[in-house]
Amino acid sequence: MQNVVVVGAQWGDEGKGKVVDVLAPRVEAVVRFQGGNNAGHTLVVDGRKLVLHLLPSGMLRASCRCVIGNGVVVDPGVLLTEIAELEKSGIPVGVDRLLVSANAHVIMPWHLALDRLREEAKGDARIGTTCRGIGPTYEDKVARRGVRMCDLIDRDRLAARVEDALPHKNRMITEWFGGEALSAEAIVEEYGAYGERLARFVGDAVSYLHAVASRKGGILFEGAQGTYLDVDHGSYPYVTSSNTVSGAACAGAGVGPTAIHDVVGIAKAYTTRVGSGPFPTELNDAVGERLRTDGGEFGATTGRPRRCGWFDAPLVAHAARLNGLTRLALTKLDVLSGFDEVPICVRYEGIDGVPADLAEAKPVYETLPGWREDIGHCRSIEELPAACRAYIQRLEALVGVPVELLSVGPGREQTIRVGTLFS
């Protein structure tokens, strides 16, 4: 069975959760390898909408075990809330369904406070973070002063980590930003209780994943955000604090590159992004508003309206190179129904490839005929209107990667299998 990485090929929100949910029955394990609860993966099953922030999207498939890898930063309160919500919905979450790496870092109260205070201090120059403490947690991880899950579940070690870190953090919070100091005793009490409740899930994720790979059980590596939020390859500084590209799956889950067999890139049939930063094909007009309304383009985590624009082929083609994409999943194709014409950005004016500063990129468009038919009921590519099929073929040619999956609606069943993955 294949081991497959699933990543976003744009700015996130491409529909990775749905694709992972569709593919999950074919594998034994699904592992999140980076990011935190600043990402929201939306699933619609039998008309019911579920949003996951930390738990991998395979949780809705009883046949696979889900893993939160060492590359993820974990807010324990959020994780416990998600577990409780799933169990309330009738989906049991036991140790046979969930494993959390003991090496994953913990989002602490000072990370949340500093994230919020920094954004507030920047005013109009703010990055547009979700203020979930993600960046400050990764900072402490790299600075070798972080708190890991193995610390969280041992109250004595937790207390030592808090006592070591908090004086410095409180000085930053109070003297730099005028915030209120945090209490070490209160933190140890609250987070120690979290650790007691989560201890049964915490373990050696690396050994488990290697065991699955050795018996060819199949692994899905689920990324969060998208390629252009990658801290190295994205639209810096308007990026997240981790590597979102496929190569991060190895470091963030604990496997070698030879364990990866396929890389599926997820892209919307148009483009969106949340937060600040350059966006070459953005539509600040009635068309952009129509895409936002028809596509339900509001953040799953924050509820913020997403910025919308036409498909940016140079951007996705570059993502294909960065990630080594072998297959493409095209989502929200149904949102384009009803347009007389559908433009595609095919290159940037006077620029080859993608510039380091996307603010320099001026899109050059090619316009294809649109289609008016509702395609939400289509279950094979042959059922799609001719103009829709021509649009898909043009995107394949421009990106240079064959399409594997098409999503024609939010429901699990509104998926068209085109390629041979897991066949």
DORO-829411 format. One record per residue (C-alpha): residue number from 0; residue in one letter; x, y, z negated. Coordinates in Angstrom, 2 decimals, padded with zeros to 5 digits. Example, Ala and Ser with C-alpha at 12.3 -4.5 7.8 and 13.67 -1.06 7.14 Angstrom:
<nodes>
k = 0	r = A	east = 012.30	north = -004.50	up = -007.80
k = 1	r = S	east = 013.67	north = -001.06	up = -007.14
</nodes>
This chain:
<nodes>
k = 0	r = M	east = 000.00	north = 000.00	up = 000.00
k = 1	r = Q	east = 001.22	north = 003.49	up = 000.84
k = 2	r = N	east = 002.33	north = 006.25	up = -001.54
k = 3	r = V	east = 000.97	north = 009.55	up = -000.26
k = 4	r = V	east = 001.53	north = 013.18	up = -001.25
k = 5	r = V	east = -001.43	north = 015.54	up = -000.84
k = 6	r = V	east = -000.53	north = 019.25	up = -000.73
k = 7	r = G	east = -002.15	north = 022.53	up = 000.24
k = 8	r = A	east = -000.86	north = 024.03	up = 003.48
k = 9	r = Q	east = -002.10	north = 027.58	up = 002.81
k = 10	r = W	east = -002.61	north = 029.58	up = -000.42
k = 11	r = G	east = -004.46	north = 026.92	up = -002.38
k = 12	r = D	east = -008.21	north = 026.25	up = -002.63
k = 13	r = E	east = -008.02	north = 024.20	up = 000.58
k = 14	r = G	east = -010.05	north = 021.28	up = -000.74
k = 15	r = K	east = -007.32	north = 018.98	up = -002.08
k = 16	r = G	east = -009.63	north = 017.66	up = -004.78
k = 17	r = K	east = -012.16	north = 016.36	up = -002.29
k = 18	r = V	east = -009.49	north = 014.74	up = -000.12
k = 19	r = V	east = -007.90	north = 013.03	up = -003.13
k = 20	r = D	east = -011.33	north = 011.84	up = -004.26
k = 21	r = V	east = -011.98	north = 010.36	up = -000.79
k = 22	r = L	east = -008.61	north = 008.59	up = -000.67
k = 23	r = A	east = -008.42	north = 007.50	up = -004.33
k = 24	r = P	east = -010.30	north = 004.16	up = -003.94
k = 25	r = R	east = -007.38	north = 002.98	up = -001.75
k = 26	r = V	east = -004.71	north = 003.39	up = -004.47
k = 27	r = E	east = -003.98	north = 002.25	up = -008.03
k = 28	r = A	east = -002.78	north = 005.60	up = -009.40
k = 29	r = V	east = -003.31	north = 009.34	up = -008.84
k = 30	r = V	east = -000.70	north = 011.68	up = -010.35
k = 31	r = R	east = -000.65	north = 015.47	up = -010.72
k = 32	r = F	east = 002.97	north = 016.59	up = -010.36
k = 33	r = Q	east = 003.01	north = 020.38	up = -010.98
k = 34	r = G	east = 000.99	north = 023.40	up = -012.04
k = 35	r = G	east = -001.47	north = 023.61	up = -014.88
k = 36	r = N	east = -005.04	north = 024.67	up = -015.51
k = 37	r = N	east = -004.58	north = 027.69	up = -013.25
k = 38	r = A	east = -005.83	north = 025.41	up = -010.47
k = 39	r = G	east = -009.38	north = 024.16	up = -010.03
k = 40	r = H	east = -010.28	north = 021.14	up = -007.94
k = 41	r = T	east = -013.98	north = 021.07	up = -007.08
k = 42	r = L	east = -015.76	north = 017.78	up = -006.37
k = 43	r = V	east = -019.36	north = 017.32	up = -005.25
k = 44	r = V	east = -020.70	north = 013.80	up = -005.74
k = 45	r = D	east = -024.37	north = 012.93	up = -005.24
k = 46	r = G	east = -025.19	north = 016.63	up = -005.32
k = 47	r = R	east = -023.45	north = 017.14	up = -008.66
k = 48	r = K	east = -020.57	north = 019.63	up = -008.82
k = 49	r = L	east = -017.61	north = 018.90	up = -011.07
k = 50	r = V	east = -014.54	north = 021.12	up = -011.47
k = 51	r = L	east = -011.28	north = 019.65	up = -012.77
k = 52	r = H	east = -008.37	north = 021.83	up = -013.86
k = 53	r = L	east = -005.83	north = 019.45	up = -015.38
k = 54	r = L	east = -007.25	north = 015.99	up = -014.83
k = 55	r = P	east = -006.36	north = 014.51	up = -011.42
k = 56	r = S	east = -009.18	north = 014.25	up = -008.90
k = 57	r = G	east = -009.08	north = 010.47	up = -009.05
k = 58	r = M	east = -010.94	north = 010.57	up = -012.38
k = 59	r = L	east = -014.24	north = 010.03	up = -010.59
k = 60	r = R	east = -013.03	north = 006.71	up = -009.18
k = 61	r = A	east = -013.05	north = 003.94	up = -011.80
k = 62	r = S	east = -010.66	north = 001.79	up = -009.76
k = 63	r = C	east = -007.59	north = 004.03	up = -010.32
k = 64	r = R	east = -005.63	north = 005.36	up = -013.28
k = 65	r = C	east = -004.81	north = 009.05	up = -013.43
k = 66	r = V	east = -001.48	north = 010.45	up = -014.56
k = 67	r = I	east = -000.47	north = 013.96	up = -015.62
k = 68	r = G	east = 003.19	north = 014.06	up = -014.67
k = 69	r = N	east = 006.17	north = 015.65	up = -016.35
k = 70	r = G	east = 006.08	north = 018.57	up = -013.91
k = 71	r = V	east = 002.68	north = 019.76	up = -015.16
k = 72	r = V	east = 002.27	north = 022.29	up = -017.97
k = 73	r = V	east = -000.57	north = 021.23	up = -020.27
k = 74	r = D	east = -002.99	north = 023.34	up = -022.28
k = 75	r = P	east = -004.10	north = 020.69	up = -024.81
k = 76	r = G	east = -007.33	north = 022.45	up = -025.69
k = 77	r = V	east = -008.34	north = 022.64	up = -022.04
k = 78	r = L	east = -007.42	north = 018.99	up = -021.50
k = 79	r = L	east = -009.56	north = 017.86	up = -024.43
k = 80	r = T	east = -012.47	north = 019.97	up = -023.18
k = 81	r = E	east = -012.24	north = 018.40	up = -019.72
k = 82	r = I	east = -012.14	north = 014.90	up = -021.19
k = 83	r = A	east = -015.22	north = 015.68	up = -023.30
k = 84	r = E	east = -017.11	north = 017.12	up = -020.32
k = 85	r = L	east = -016.40	north = 014.07	up = -018.18
k = 86	r = E	east = -017.50	north = 011.70	up = -020.93
k = 87	r = K	east = -020.66	north = 013.77	up = -021.43
k = 88	r = S	east = -021.31	north = 013.27	up = -017.71
k = 89	r = G	east = -021.09	north = 009.51	up = -018.17
k = 90	r = I	east = -017.48	north = 009.07	up = -016.98
k = 91	r = P	east = -015.43	north = 007.32	up = -019.69
k = 92	r = V	east = -011.85	north = 008.54	up = -020.20
k = 93	r = G	east = -009.85	north = 005.90	up = -022.04
k = 94	r = V	east = -006.15	north = 005.02	up = -022.04
k = 95	r = D	east = -006.83	north = 002.69	up = -019.13
k = 96	r = R	east = -007.89	north = 005.74	up = -017.07
k = 97	r = L	east = -005.51	north = 008.48	up = -018.23
k = 98	r = L	east = -001.78	north = 008.70	up = -018.99
k = 99	r = V	east = -000.02	north = 011.96	up = -019.89
k = 100	r = S	east = 003.76	north = 012.16	up = -019.55
k = 101	r = A	east = 005.52	north = 012.63	up = -022.87
k = 102	r = N	east = 007.89	north = 014.98	up = -021.02
k = 103	r = A	east = 005.18	north = 017.38	up = -019.82
k = 104	r = H	east = 005.49	north = 020.84	up = -021.37
k = 105	r = V	east = 002.76	north = 022.39	up = -023.52
k = 106	r = I	east = 001.18	north = 025.81	up = -023.04
k = 107	r = M	east = 001.39	north = 027.43	up = -026.47
k = 108	r = P	east = -000.56	north = 030.45	up = -027.81
k = 109	r = W	east = 002.40	north = 032.79	up = -027.26
k = 110	r = H	east = 002.44	north = 031.83	up = -023.58
k = 111	r = L	east = -001.21	north = 032.80	up = -023.23
k = 112	r = A	east = -000.68	north = 036.09	up = -025.08
k = 113	r = L	east = 002.40	north = 037.10	up = -023.11
k = 114	r = D	east = 000.83	north = 036.23	up = -019.75
k = 115	r = R	east = -002.16	north = 038.46	up = -020.48
k = 116	r = L	east = -000.15	north = 041.32	up = -021.99
k = 117	r = R	east = 002.32	north = 041.41	up = -019.10
k = 118	r = E	east = -000.42	north = 041.56	up = -016.50
k = 119	r = E	east = -002.20	north = 044.33	up = -018.38
k = 120	r = A	east = 001.04	north = 046.32	up = -018.66
k = 121	r = K	east = 001.65	north = 046.16	up = -014.89
k = 122	r = G	east = -001.64	north = 047.87	up = -014.05
k = 123	r = D	east = -002.12	north = 048.14	up = -010.30
k = 124	r = A	east = 001.19	north = 046.32	up = -009.71
k = 125	r = R	east = -000.04	north = 043.14	up = -011.39
k = 126	r = I	east = 000.71	north = 039.80	up = -009.70
k = 127	r = G	east = -002.85	north = 038.52	up = -010.10
k = 128	r = T	east = -002.12	north = 035.53	up = -012.34
k = 129	r = T	east = -004.96	north = 033.64	up = -013.99
k = 130	r = C	east = -003.51	north = 034.57	up = -017.42
k = 131	r = R	east = -003.53	north = 030.89	up = -018.39
k = 132	r = G	east = 000.06	north = 031.02	up = -019.71
k = 133	r = I	east = 001.52	north = 029.06	up = -016.81
k = 134	r = G	east = 004.45	north = 031.33	up = -015.93
k = 135	r = P	east = 005.69	north = 031.90	up = -019.50
k = 136	r = T	east = 005.55	north = 028.13	up = -020.14
k = 137	r = Y	east = 007.71	north = 027.37	up = -017.12
k = 138	r = E	east = 010.09	north = 030.14	up = -018.23
k = 139	r = D	east = 010.58	north = 028.46	up = -021.59
k = 140	r = K	east = 010.97	north = 025.07	up = -019.91
k = 141	r = V	east = 013.83	north = 026.36	up = -017.76
k = 142	r = A	east = 015.33	north = 028.23	up = -020.74
k = 143	r = R	east = 015.33	north = 024.94	up = -022.71
k = 144	r = R	east = 013.14	north = 026.21	up = -025.51
k = 145	r = G	east = 009.82	north = 024.62	up = -024.55
k = 146	r = V	east = 007.45	north = 022.40	up = -026.48
k = 147	r = R	east = 006.74	north = 019.02	up = -024.86
k = 148	r = M	east = 003.89	north = 016.57	up = -025.32
k = 149	r = C	east = 006.21	north = 014.32	up = -027.33
k = 150	r = D	east = 006.60	north = 017.24	up = -029.76
k = 151	r = L	east = 002.89	north = 017.98	up = -029.86
k = 152	r = I	east = 002.02	north = 014.49	up = -031.10
k = 153	r = D	east = 004.61	north = 014.61	up = -033.92
k = 154	r = R	east = 003.55	north = 017.27	up = -036.43
k = 155	r = D	east = 006.98	north = 017.65	up = -038.02
k = 156	r = R	east = 008.67	north = 018.17	up = -034.66
k = 157	r = L	east = 005.88	north = 020.54	up = -033.63
k = 158	r = A	east = 006.35	north = 022.62	up = -036.78
k = 159	r = A	east = 010.09	north = 022.84	up = -036.15
k = 160	r = R	east = 009.56	north = 023.97	up = -032.54
k = 161	r = V	east = 007.03	north = 026.62	up = -033.59
k = 162	r = E	east = 009.20	north = 027.95	up = -036.40
k = 163	r = D	east = 012.15	north = 028.21	up = -034.03
k = 164	r = A	east = 010.27	north = 029.97	up = -031.21
k = 165	r = L	east = 007.72	north = 032.19	up = -032.90
k = 166	r = P	east = 009.89	north = 034.95	up = -034.45
k = 167	r = H	east = 011.30	north = 035.81	up = -031.00
k = 168	r = K	east = 007.87	north = 035.56	up = -029.33
k = 169	r = N	east = 006.17	north = 037.68	up = -031.98
k = 170	r = R	east = 008.82	north = 040.36	up = -031.54
k = 171	r = M	east = 008.04	north = 040.49	up = -027.82
k = 172	r = I	east = 004.28	north = 040.51	up = -028.42
k = 173	r = T	east = 004.31	north = 043.26	up = -031.06
k = 174	r = E	east = 007.28	north = 045.48	up = -030.15
k = 175	r = W	east = 007.15	north = 045.30	up = -026.37
k = 176	r = F	east = 003.42	north = 045.17	up = -025.78
k = 177	r = G	east = 001.78	north = 046.31	up = -029.00
k = 178	r = G	east = -000.08	north = 043.03	up = -029.48
k = 179	r = E	east = -000.90	north = 041.20	up = -032.69
k = 180	r = A	east = 001.59	north = 038.76	up = -034.21
k = 181	r = L	east = 000.71	north = 035.06	up = -034.20
k = 182	r = S	east = 000.66	north = 032.83	up = -037.29
k = 183	r = A	east = 002.99	north = 029.82	up = -037.31
k = 184	r = E	east = 000.83	north = 028.03	up = -039.87
k = 185	r = A	east = -002.35	north = 028.50	up = -037.83
k = 186	r = I	east = -000.64	north = 027.30	up = -034.64
k = 187	r = V	east = 000.74	north = 024.15	up = -036.25
k = 188	r = E	east = -002.66	north = 023.37	up = -037.74
k = 189	r = E	east = -004.56	north = 023.87	up = -034.46
k = 190	r = Y	east = -002.04	north = 022.27	up = -032.13
k = 191	r = G	east = -001.19	north = 019.48	up = -034.54
k = 192	r = A	east = -004.88	north = 018.51	up = -034.45
k = 193	r = Y	east = -004.76	north = 018.57	up = -030.64
k = 194	r = G	east = -001.75	north = 016.28	up = -030.75
k = 195	r = E	east = -003.51	north = 013.77	up = -033.00
k = 196	r = R	east = -006.44	north = 013.56	up = -030.56
k = 197	r = L	east = -004.25	north = 013.28	up = -027.47
k = 198	r = A	east = -001.57	north = 010.95	up = -028.85
k = 199	r = R	east = -003.21	north = 007.80	up = -027.46
k = 200	r = F	east = -002.87	north = 009.14	up = -023.90
k = 201	r = V	east = 000.79	north = 010.20	up = -024.15
k = 202	r = G	east = 003.48	north = 007.84	up = -022.89
k = 203	r = D	east = 006.14	north = 006.91	up = -020.35
k = 204	r = A	east = 004.58	north = 007.96	up = -017.06
k = 205	r = V	east = 007.74	north = 007.35	up = -015.02
k = 206	r = S	east = 007.95	north = 003.65	up = -015.90
k = 207	r = Y	east = 004.27	north = 003.20	up = -015.18
k = 208	r = L	east = 004.48	north = 004.82	up = -011.75
k = 209	r = H	east = 007.51	north = 002.75	up = -010.82
k = 210	r = A	east = 005.64	north = -000.40	up = -011.86
k = 211	r = V	east = 002.73	north = 000.58	up = -009.60
k = 212	r = A	east = 005.13	north = 001.25	up = -006.72
k = 213	r = S	east = 006.96	north = -002.03	up = -007.20
k = 214	r = R	east = 003.74	north = -004.01	up = -006.92
k = 215	r = K	east = 002.67	north = -001.85	up = -003.97
k = 216	r = G	east = -000.45	north = -000.67	up = -005.76
k = 217	r = G	east = -000.41	north = 002.69	up = -003.98
k = 218	r = I	east = 000.01	north = 006.16	up = -005.49
k = 219	r = L	east = -001.52	north = 009.50	up = -004.56
k = 220	r = F	east = 000.57	north = 012.49	up = -005.60
k = 221	r = E	east = -001.82	north = 015.43	up = -006.04
k = 222	r = G	east = -000.45	north = 018.94	up = -005.73
k = 223	r = A	east = -002.02	north = 022.09	up = -007.12
k = 224	r = Q	east = -002.23	north = 025.53	up = -005.46
k = 225	r = G	east = -000.74	north = 025.69	up = -001.94
k = 226	r = T	east = 002.50	north = 026.00	up = 000.00
k = 227	r = Y	east = 002.48	north = 029.81	up = 000.07
k = 228	r = L	east = 002.21	north = 030.00	up = -003.71
k = 229	r = D	east = 005.47	north = 028.02	up = -004.04
k = 230	r = V	east = 007.99	north = 029.94	up = -006.15
k = 231	r = D	east = 010.72	north = 029.39	up = -003.53
k = 232	r = H	east = 008.83	north = 029.25	up = -000.25
k = 233	r = G	east = 005.71	north = 031.33	up = -000.90
k = 234	r = S	east = 004.83	north = 035.02	up = -000.49
k = 235	r = Y	east = 007.16	north = 036.04	up = -003.31
k = 236	r = P	east = 006.63	north = 037.62	up = -005.84
k = 237	r = Y	east = 002.90	north = 036.89	up = -005.42
k = 238	r = V	east = 003.39	north = 033.21	up = -006.17
k = 239	r = T	east = 002.88	north = 030.67	up = -008.93
k = 240	r = S	east = 005.72	north = 029.57	up = -011.23
k = 241	r = S	east = 006.32	north = 026.07	up = -009.88
k = 242	r = N	east = 007.25	north = 024.35	up = -006.63
k = 243	r = T	east = 004.03	north = 023.43	up = -004.85
k = 244	r = V	east = 005.58	north = 021.78	up = -001.77
k = 245	r = S	east = 005.67	north = 018.02	up = -001.28
k = 246	r = G	east = 009.30	north = 017.69	up = -002.39
k = 247	r = A	east = 008.23	north = 018.66	up = -005.90
k = 248	r = A	east = 006.29	north = 015.40	up = -006.18
k = 249	r = C	east = 009.54	north = 013.54	up = -006.74
k = 250	r = A	east = 010.81	north = 015.72	up = -009.60
k = 251	r = G	east = 007.35	north = 016.33	up = -011.07
k = 252	r = A	east = 006.38	north = 012.65	up = -011.23
k = 253	r = G	east = 009.76	north = 010.95	up = -011.57
k = 254	r = V	east = 010.15	north = 009.05	up = -008.31
k = 255	r = G	east = 012.74	north = 009.17	up = -005.56
k = 256	r = P	east = 012.16	north = 010.47	up = -002.01
k = 257	r = T	east = 012.17	north = 006.95	up = -000.61
k = 258	r = A	east = 008.97	north = 006.23	up = -002.57
k = 259	r = I	east = 006.98	north = 008.63	up = -000.37
k = 260	r = H	east = 005.45	north = 007.19	up = 002.82
k = 261	r = D	east = 003.08	north = 009.92	up = 004.03
k = 262	r = V	east = 002.43	north = 013.60	up = 003.36
k = 263	r = V	east = -001.08	north = 014.95	up = 004.00
k = 264	r = G	east = -001.44	north = 018.70	up = 004.27
k = 265	r = I	east = -004.84	north = 020.22	up = 003.53
k = 266	r = A	east = -005.90	north = 023.35	up = 005.41
k = 267	r = K	east = -009.18	north = 025.18	up = 005.69
k = 268	r = A	east = -010.53	north = 025.79	up = 009.18
k = 269	r = Y	east = -009.98	north = 029.47	up = 008.29
k = 270	r = T	east = -007.73	north = 031.04	up = 005.61
k = 271	r = T	east = -008.28	north = 032.29	up = 002.07
k = 272	r = R	east = -006.18	north = 033.47	up = -000.83
k = 273	r = V	east = -006.84	north = 034.67	up = -004.38
k = 274	r = G	east = -004.95	north = 037.45	up = -006.10
k = 275	r = S	east = -002.53	north = 040.04	up = -004.79
k = 276	r = G	east = -000.03	north = 039.78	up = -001.96
k = 277	r = P	east = 000.23	north = 039.97	up = 001.85
k = 278	r = F	east = -002.34	north = 038.15	up = 003.99
k = 279	r = P	east = -001.77	north = 038.64	up = 007.75
k = 280	r = T	east = -005.18	north = 037.47	up = 009.03
k = 281	r = E	east = -007.32	north = 038.97	up = 006.24
k = 282	r = L	east = -010.70	north = 040.31	up = 007.32
k = 283	r = N	east = -011.83	north = 043.32	up = 005.30
k = 284	r = D	east = -015.14	north = 043.58	up = 007.11
k = 285	r = A	east = -018.54	north = 041.94	up = 007.49
k = 286	r = V	east = -016.99	north = 038.84	up = 009.08
k = 287	r = G	east = -014.73	north = 038.32	up = 006.07
k = 288	r = E	east = -017.72	north = 038.78	up = 003.78
k = 289	r = R	east = -019.67	north = 036.23	up = 005.82
k = 290	r = L	east = -016.88	north = 033.66	up = 005.48
k = 291	r = R	east = -016.77	north = 034.33	up = 001.73
k = 292	r = T	east = -020.54	north = 033.96	up = 001.31
k = 293	r = D	east = -021.06	north = 030.98	up = 003.62
k = 294	r = G	east = -017.96	north = 029.21	up = 002.31
k = 295	r = G	east = -018.73	north = 029.86	up = -001.37
k = 296	r = E	east = -015.29	north = 031.43	up = -001.66
k = 297	r = F	east = -015.07	north = 032.16	up = -005.35
k = 298	r = G	east = -012.29	north = 030.78	up = -007.54
k = 299	r = A	east = -013.09	north = 027.50	up = -009.29
k = 300	r = T	east = -010.94	north = 028.55	up = -012.25
k = 301	r = T	east = -011.57	north = 032.30	up = -012.51
k = 302	r = G	east = -014.66	north = 032.95	up = -010.39
k = 303	r = R	east = -012.74	north = 035.67	up = -008.55
k = 304	r = P	east = -013.87	north = 036.31	up = -004.95
k = 305	r = R	east = -011.37	north = 034.94	up = -002.46
k = 306	r = R	east = -009.95	north = 037.04	up = 000.34
k = 307	r = C	east = -010.88	north = 035.54	up = 003.72
k = 308	r = G	east = -009.45	north = 035.58	up = 007.23
k = 309	r = W	east = -009.02	north = 033.57	up = 010.42
k = 310	r = F	east = -006.85	north = 030.47	up = 010.73
k = 311	r = D	east = -003.15	north = 031.36	up = 010.72
k = 312	r = A	east = -001.39	north = 028.75	up = 012.87
k = 313	r = P	east = 002.21	north = 030.02	up = 012.39
k = 314	r = L	east = 001.67	north = 029.86	up = 008.62
k = 315	r = V	east = 000.35	north = 026.28	up = 008.66
k = 316	r = A	east = 002.96	north = 025.15	up = 011.20
k = 317	r = H	east = 005.68	north = 026.45	up = 008.88
k = 318	r = A	east = 003.99	north = 024.64	up = 005.97
k = 319	r = A	east = 004.14	north = 021.47	up = 008.07
k = 320	r = R	east = 007.91	north = 021.86	up = 008.31
k = 321	r = L	east = 008.40	north = 022.74	up = 004.63
k = 322	r = N	east = 006.37	north = 019.74	up = 003.47
k = 323	r = G	east = 007.27	north = 017.24	up = 006.19
k = 324	r = L	east = 003.57	north = 016.81	up = 006.94
k = 325	r = T	east = 002.66	north = 013.61	up = 008.73
k = 326	r = R	east = -001.09	north = 014.24	up = 008.74
k = 327	r = L	east = -003.51	north = 017.14	up = 008.44
k = 328	r = A	east = -006.89	north = 017.29	up = 006.70
k = 329	r = L	east = -009.08	north = 020.13	up = 007.96
k = 330	r = T	east = -011.74	north = 021.31	up = 005.52
k = 331	r = K	east = -014.75	north = 023.64	up = 005.56
k = 332	r = L	east = -015.17	north = 023.22	up = 009.30
k = 333	r = D	east = -018.92	north = 023.64	up = 008.78
k = 334	r = V	east = -018.45	north = 027.24	up = 007.60
k = 335	r = L	east = -017.49	north = 028.27	up = 011.16
k = 336	r = S	east = -020.82	north = 027.11	up = 012.61
k = 337	r = G	east = -022.78	north = 030.04	up = 014.00
k = 338	r = F	east = -019.89	north = 032.17	up = 015.26
k = 339	r = D	east = -019.99	north = 033.02	up = 018.97
k = 340	r = E	east = -016.21	north = 033.19	up = 019.04
k = 341	r = V	east = -013.53	north = 031.85	up = 016.71
k = 342	r = P	east = -010.14	north = 033.61	up = 016.81
k = 343	r = I	east = -006.90	north = 031.83	up = 015.85
k = 344	r = C	east = -003.67	north = 033.60	up = 014.97
k = 345	r = V	east = -001.15	north = 031.92	up = 017.31
k = 346	r = R	east = 001.94	north = 034.04	up = 016.58
k = 347	r = Y	east = 003.15	north = 037.24	up = 014.95
k = 348	r = E	east = 003.95	north = 040.30	up = 017.01
k = 349	r = G	east = 007.67	north = 040.47	up = 017.76
k = 350	r = I	east = 008.54	north = 037.72	up = 015.24
k = 351	r = D	east = 009.51	north = 034.09	up = 015.75
k = 352	r = G	east = 008.28	north = 031.84	up = 012.96
k = 353	r = V	east = 007.29	north = 033.20	up = 009.54
k = 354	r = P	east = 009.14	north = 036.16	up = 007.96
k = 355	r = A	east = 010.30	north = 036.13	up = 004.34
k = 356	r = D	east = 008.08	north = 039.16	up = 003.77
k = 357	r = L	east = 004.64	north = 038.42	up = 005.20
k = 358	r = A	east = 003.78	north = 042.11	up = 005.00
k = 359	r = E	east = 005.78	north = 042.42	up = 008.23
k = 360	r = A	east = 003.59	north = 039.91	up = 010.07
k = 361	r = K	east = 001.06	north = 041.34	up = 012.53
k = 362	r = P	east = -001.16	north = 038.57	up = 013.94
k = 363	r = V	east = -001.68	north = 037.94	up = 017.63
k = 364	r = Y	east = -004.97	north = 036.14	up = 018.29
k = 365	r = E	east = -006.27	north = 033.65	up = 020.78
k = 366	r = T	east = -010.07	north = 033.41	up = 020.91
k = 367	r = L	east = -011.96	north = 030.16	up = 021.43
k = 368	r = P	east = -015.69	north = 029.68	up = 022.03
k = 369	r = G	east = -017.68	north = 029.07	up = 018.87
k = 370	r = W	east = -020.56	north = 026.69	up = 018.20
k = 371	r = R	east = -023.99	north = 027.20	up = 016.68
k = 372	r = E	east = -024.91	north = 023.65	up = 015.72
k = 373	r = D	east = -025.08	north = 022.56	up = 012.07
k = 374	r = I	east = -022.35	north = 019.91	up = 011.75
k = 375	r = G	east = -022.96	north = 018.91	up = 008.12
k = 376	r = H	east = -024.67	north = 015.68	up = 009.22
k = 377	r = C	east = -021.88	north = 014.56	up = 011.59
k = 378	r = R	east = -020.02	north = 011.41	up = 010.55
k = 379	r = S	east = -017.76	north = 010.88	up = 013.56
k = 380	r = I	east = -015.69	north = 013.25	up = 015.66
k = 381	r = E	east = -017.76	north = 012.29	up = 018.69
k = 382	r = E	east = -020.86	north = 013.78	up = 017.06
k = 383	r = L	east = -019.26	north = 017.22	up = 016.75
k = 384	r = P	east = -020.08	north = 019.89	up = 019.37
k = 385	r = A	east = -017.62	north = 020.10	up = 022.26
k = 386	r = A	east = -016.49	north = 023.58	up = 021.22
k = 387	r = C	east = -015.79	north = 022.34	up = 017.69
k = 388	r = R	east = -013.72	north = 019.45	up = 019.02
k = 389	r = A	east = -011.79	north = 021.85	up = 021.26
k = 390	r = Y	east = -011.05	north = 024.04	up = 018.22
k = 391	r = I	east = -009.70	north = 021.04	up = 016.28
k = 392	r = Q	east = -007.53	north = 019.97	up = 019.20
k = 393	r = R	east = -006.10	north = 023.47	up = 019.55
k = 394	r = L	east = -005.21	north = 023.59	up = 015.85
k = 395	r = E	east = -003.50	north = 020.20	up = 016.14
k = 396	r = A	east = -001.43	north = 021.45	up = 019.06
k = 397	r = L	east = -000.45	north = 024.70	up = 017.32
k = 398	r = V	east = 000.43	north = 023.08	up = 014.00
k = 399	r = G	east = 002.07	north = 020.03	up = 015.56
k = 400	r = V	east = 000.48	north = 017.53	up = 013.17
k = 401	r = P	east = -002.38	north = 015.11	up = 013.92
k = 402	r = V	east = -005.67	north = 015.46	up = 012.07
k = 403	r = E	east = -006.47	north = 012.63	up = 009.67
k = 404	r = L	east = -009.63	north = 013.90	up = 007.96
k = 405	r = L	east = -012.34	north = 016.46	up = 008.69
k = 406	r = S	east = -014.61	north = 017.90	up = 006.02
k = 407	r = V	east = -017.99	north = 019.12	up = 007.28
k = 408	r = G	east = -019.55	north = 019.93	up = 003.90
k = 409	r = P	east = -018.85	north = 019.83	up = 000.17
k = 410	r = G	east = -020.27	north = 016.35	up = -000.44
k = 411	r = R	east = -018.05	north = 013.27	up = -000.68
k = 412	r = E	east = -019.99	north = 011.70	up = 002.18
k = 413	r = Q	east = -019.50	north = 014.75	up = 004.43
k = 414	r = T	east = -016.10	north = 013.53	up = 005.53
k = 415	r = I	east = -015.01	north = 012.30	up = 008.95
k = 416	r = R	east = -012.12	north = 009.84	up = 009.08
k = 417	r = V	east = -010.09	north = 010.38	up = 012.25
k = 418	r = G	east = -006.67	north = 008.84	up = 011.62
k = 419	r = T	east = -005.36	north = 005.52	up = 010.35
k = 420	r = L	east = -004.19	north = 006.32	up = 006.81
k = 421	r = F	east = -004.77	north = 003.26	up = 004.57
k = 422	r = S	east = -006.37	north = 001.40	up = 007.49
</nodes>
